[in-house]
Amino acid sequence: MINQNRTKKYLLYAVGEIILVVIGILIALQINNWNENRKTDAEFRDKLILIKSELNQDIAFYQELKLLSEERINFFTSLYNKEYPDLDLTTTATKISKNFNPRKFGTGYSSIKSQSQLKKINNQELKNSLIKYYEETALNYNDLSEWHKEFVKDNIDIYILKNLQMDIQGKVKPELIIYEMEDKILPSILSFQVLIMKLFKEMAAVNITNAKKLNELIDQELKKA
């Protein structure tokens, strides 16, 4: 009888110990999951802040693109209209052969996408805007940039080598430019370049607006976190 009681108490004690161990394990797992979630949330927040920083850089980039496009439009238009006294004709060759380089966009966005963290964004407008900006808007700029670069290489650079003799500083004698303006090729190049620069200028203006709007949506998301 005494041995049975001892055995019963031992079993109850053992079961109690097991239950305590299991509860301890469950609590530890819960704390670990909570810490992991906090860490993931903090990393996600940092990536949103990185995207904001990159968007500000994009805005500065597009503002400069808009300004440079406007300057070239004015120069090409004035030259096309033969307003020679108002222009530095020596820079014509470098201006008509200049193109805008492609740009690397969205390190922060790429990180969020690669780690399947877009689902953490509950604001559907923000999610859609991010996807559209980085997978459409940014690609459109780079596509235009690459196309224009190839056009300049295949057409304008060849024309310059054949017709516009440059010195070691890349400058051309003004009288040579005036002479070439009597031909059809240089005016055609100017006219075409004006159209392309207008595309860049319009794209820059739209992308500045989109980047600013996206920044506002990210600010709203960060306030919730």
N, C-alpha and C positions, 0 to 999 in steps of 0.2 A: 504493500500500500504506500509506504514511504517512498519506495523507489519510483512508483508510478507518479506520485506527486512531483518528485524531483524532475522526472522526465518531462512531465507536462509543463512545468515552470521553465525548463530549459528550452523546450520547443517554442513556448510563447516568447521567451527572451530572444531566441534566434530569429523568429519571424519578425519580431519588433525591430531587431537590428537590421534585417534585410529591408524592411519597409523604410527605415530611416535612411539606409544607403541609397535606395531607389529614389526617395524624395530628394535627397541631396544631389543625386545625379541629375534629376529633372530640373531642379533649381539651377544647377550649374549650367545645364544646356540652355535654359531659358535666358540666363544672364549672358551667356556667350552669344546667343542669337540676337539679343537686344544690343549688345556691343557691336556685333557685326552689322546690324541694321543701322546703328548710329554712324559707324564708319563709312558704310556705303552711302548714306544720306549726305554725310559731310563731303565725300569725294564727288558726289553728284552736284552738290552746291558749288564746289570749287570749279567744276567743269562749266557750269552756267556762268560763273564769274569770268572764266577764261573766254567763253564765247562773247561776253559783253566787251571784254578788252579787245578781242579780235574784230568785233563789229566796229568799234571806235577807230581802229586802224583802217578798216575798210572804208569808213566814211571819209577819213582824211585822204585815202588813196583816190576815191572817186571824186572828191572835191578838186584835187590836183588834176585828175583826168579831165574833168569838166573845164577847168581853166585852160589847160594846154590845148584841148580841142577847140575852144573858142578862139584862142590866139592863132591857131593854124587856119581856122575858117576865115578869120579876118585877113590874114596874110595872103592866102590863096585867092580869096575873092578880090582883094585889091590888085594883085598881080594879074589876075584874069581880066580885070577892067583896065589894065595898063596904067595904073596910078603909080608910076615908077618913082617920082620924087618922094613919096611917102614911105618907101620900102628900102630895106637893106638887101639889095638884089644878090649880093655876094653869098648870102646864106640859103639861097633857093634850093640848091642841090640837097643839102642836109635836111632841109625842112620837108621836101616832097618825099624823101626816102625814109623819114623817121616813122617808126611804128611803136605801138604800145605793147610791152611785154606781157605775156600771160602771168597770172598771179596764183600763188598757192593760198587757197581759202580753207578755213574751218578745221583747224587742228582739234579744237574742243568738241565740235560737232562730230567729227570722225571718231573720236574716242567714245563719245556717248553712243553712237550708232553701233560701233564694233562690239561694245559690251552690252548691247540690247537694253540700254537704259532709257530709250525713248518712251517706253511704256510707263516709266515713272512720272511722266508729265501728264497730269490730268486735264490741263487746259488744252482742249483740242485746237483752238486757234493758234496757240503757241507752237504746238507740235506740227501743225500743217505749215505754218509760216517758216519754221526751221527747215523743214524738208524742201519747201519750195525755194527758199533762199539759197541753200547750199547745193541742191541737186538740180536746180533749173537756172536761177539767176546767175550764180557764179560760173556755171558751165557755159552759159550764153556769152558772157564776157570773154572767157578764155577761147571759145570757138571763134568769135569775131576777131580776137587778137591774133590767133594762129592763122586764120584765113588771110587777114590783112598782111601779116608778115610774109606769107608765101607770095601774095600778089606783088608786094614791093620787090621781093627778090627776083621774081620771074619777069617782071615788066619794067618797073621804074629804075631799078639798079642797072639793068641792061641799057636802058635809054641814057642814063647819066654817063655810063662808061663810053658810049658811042658818041654822045653829043655835047656833054658838059665837062670840059677839062677843068679839073680842080687842082688847087695847089696843095701843099702838104698840110694846110690847116682846114682843108675841105671847102675852101671858098672858090667862087667862080667869078670871072670878070663880068661886071654888069652889062657891058655891051653884048656879051655872048647870050645872056638871058633875053635881052631885048630882041636880038636877032632870032632866037628860037621861038619867041612869042608870035612871030609872023608865020610860023609853021602851024600845023594843026595838032601836032602831038603834045607839046607842052600844055597848051590850053585845055586839051582833053584830059590830061593827067590832073591838072588843077581842078577841073570841074568834078572829076570822079573823086578826088581826095576830099573835096568839100562835102560831098554826099557821105563819105565814110566817116569823116570827123563829126558830122551831124549825128550819125548813128551812135558814135562813142559818147557824144555830149548828152544825148537823150537817155542813153542807157545809164550814164553816170547819175543823172538827175533822179531817175526812177529808183536806182539802187541805193542812193542816199536816203530817200524816203523810206524804202523797205527796211534798211538797216536800222534807222531810227525807230521805226515802229516795232521791230523785233526787239530792240533794246528795252522799250517800254514794257513789252509783254514779259520779258525775262525779269525785269524789276518787280513786276506784280507776282511772279512765281517765287522769287527770292523772299518777298515779304511774307509769303505763306509758310515758308520753311522755318 
